[in-house]
Amino acid sequence: MMTISSGRRRPRSAAAASRLLTLLAAILLTACGTLPRDAFDPAGPRPDTPSALLDVRFTARDASAAISNAEPVKARLQAERGGFNVLALSGGGANGAYGAGVLAGWSRTGKRPKFDIVTGVSTGALAAPFAYLGPSWDDRMKAAYTGGGADDLIGLRALNAFRSPSLFSAAPIRRLVEQYVDATLLRAVAVEHAKGRRLLVATTNLDTQETTIWDMGAIATRADPAAVKLFQDVLVASSSIPGVFPPVMIGLDGSAGRYSEMHTDGGVMTPFFTVPDSLLLWTDPEGGVHKGAVFVLINGQTGSSFGVTRGTLVGILSRSFDAMSKASTRTLLAATAAFATRNGLTLQVSEIPETAEAQGLNFKADYMSRLFQLGYDRAVAGDAWHSPASPDA
């Protein structure tokens, strides 16, 4: 193997070399695996959204689409003038433990708001139902992130390159979701949904190359085993990092017959979301929502940081994706800040401090527990949230 060197060679242990060779072999073997799909003629008409899904999802670019029951996002923003709170949870893999800790610590202070809308992307999607349901669900959220259930997500036992177009099997992440997201949780979500609150999760539809936003409360309201399955499928899809975990096939019978869509990590298209994309340029003609607040909980870091990039394939790719993720998050934060300012909303942001360790693919319980405690301690101390710096700062 060739690496870029600064002139010195570091000895590599046999164990480390073996792990690297295993990983590279798995990467090459992912080409052997495929996901079965329903037959579809690419030259034929584009499949329409199955009617059974029309009331539970919309695309991020559709500003006039309903969140639920033909209720546009725009109308809801204009209607809530006595205080409108939005919580957006970002992607970040194992770093989602930080966001869970912030929420639990915030509960401890007694100052955590009851949010009108909670949104989640990737690991943020896994935490979103607990954040939506409030402090009484903090213990279950903590257990999901620090109880050790995530230990085997990317372990050698989960390698699945021969049978799937991904390095690792979806079985461990699905077991984790099924353990903590059950019919009891869906009933609680349905109760809050009936009060007008909304829980939204983003996936990436690879077939349409669009963000799909799922109204999880509308799914929960269906109150049947199929609803539990769809709810779980959406969470697994949103948190399935491409290449690391396989996509999730979601679909029902449409007018053109059976068609299953391929959905994957919501973070492919957006690091987090607060409102549909086209609403980011919208201004309330009646002068703003008043006294509302948007909280963006970033399960990662946004600032550029110096580090000597290892000259290996893994080192170069890791550093490149990290830089790309930070840049897209900063860009979306700037757009969100402008939207909030125009519409009378305050914006608060929380992220992992630059002085702390952030490893999105380290799912070991000890690391995630430390990160959870960091978020918890910062929230209790009142240090977790800050206003983003203005462009002129």
Secondary structure, 3 states (H helix, E strand, C coil): CCCCCCCCCCCCCHHHHHHHHHHHHHHHHHHHCCCCCCCCCCCCCCCCCCHHHCCCEEECCCCCCEEECCEEHHHHHHHCCCCCEEEEECCCHHHHHHHHHHHHHHHHHCCCCCCCEEEEECHHHHHHHHHHHCHHHHHHHHHHHHCCCCCCCCCHHHECCCCCCCCECCHHHHHHHHHHCCHHHHHHHHHHHHCCCEEEEEEEECCCCEEEEEEHHHHHHCCCHHHHHHHHHHHHHHCCCECCECCEEECCEECCEECCEEEEEHHHCCCCCCCCHHHHHCCCCCCCCCCEEEEEECCCCCCCCCCCCCCCHHHHHHHHHHHHHHHHHHHHHHHHHHHHHHCCEEEEEECCCCCCCCCCCCCCHHHHHHHHHHHHHHHHHCCCCECCCCCCC
